[in-house]
Amino acid sequence: MSRLRVAIHGSPNEQDETIAFDALDMATALAIADINLATGNAEIWEGEHRLARLDKLGQARTTYWRVT
């Protein structure tokens, strides 16, 4: 299995900004997205294939992910 890429879209200051991180597996990719994204969305990629789009929803201590 190749490395996964986590693309986090937008930040409070720069809505058009995308930050990418490498991950060794899906569990690590999800942890990276959770730690680095307060609200908004991220994508998990394997090469040129998008595996998932994650939308972090909710409020401070009651966040949850919508996966598409």
LINFEN-V961935 format. One record per backbone hydrogen bond with DSSP energy under -0.5 kcal/mol. NH is the residue of the N-H (numbers start at 1). CO is the residue of the C=O. E is the energy in kcal/mol with one decimal. If there is no record, write none. Layout:
[[NH;CO;E] [NH;CO;E]]
//
This chain:
[[4;23;-2.9] [5;45;-2.7] [6;21;-3.2] [7;5;-0.6] [7;43;-2.9] [8;6;-0.6] [8;19;-3.4] [9;7;-0.5] [9;41;-2.2] [10;17;-4.1] [11;14;-0.7] [17;14;-1.2] [19;8;-2.5] [21;6;-2.1] [23;4;-2.7] [29;25;-2.2] [30;26;-2.5] [31;27;-1.9] [32;28;-2.6] [33;29;-2.2] [34;30;-2.4] [35;31;-2.5] [36;32;-2.2] [37;33;-0.9] [40;56;-1.3] [41;9;-0.7] [42;54;-2.4] [43;7;-2.4] [44;52;-2.5] [45;5;-3.0] [45;43;-0.5] [46;49;-2.7] [49;46;-1.9] [50;48;-0.6] [51;44;-2.7] [51;49;-0.6] [52;44;-1.4] [54;42;-3.4] [55;66;-2.4] [56;40;-3.0] [56;54;-0.5] [57;55;-0.6] [57;64;-3.1] [62;59;-2.2] [64;57;-2.2] [66;55;-2.3] [67;65;-0.6] [68;53;-2.6] [68;66;-0.5]]
//
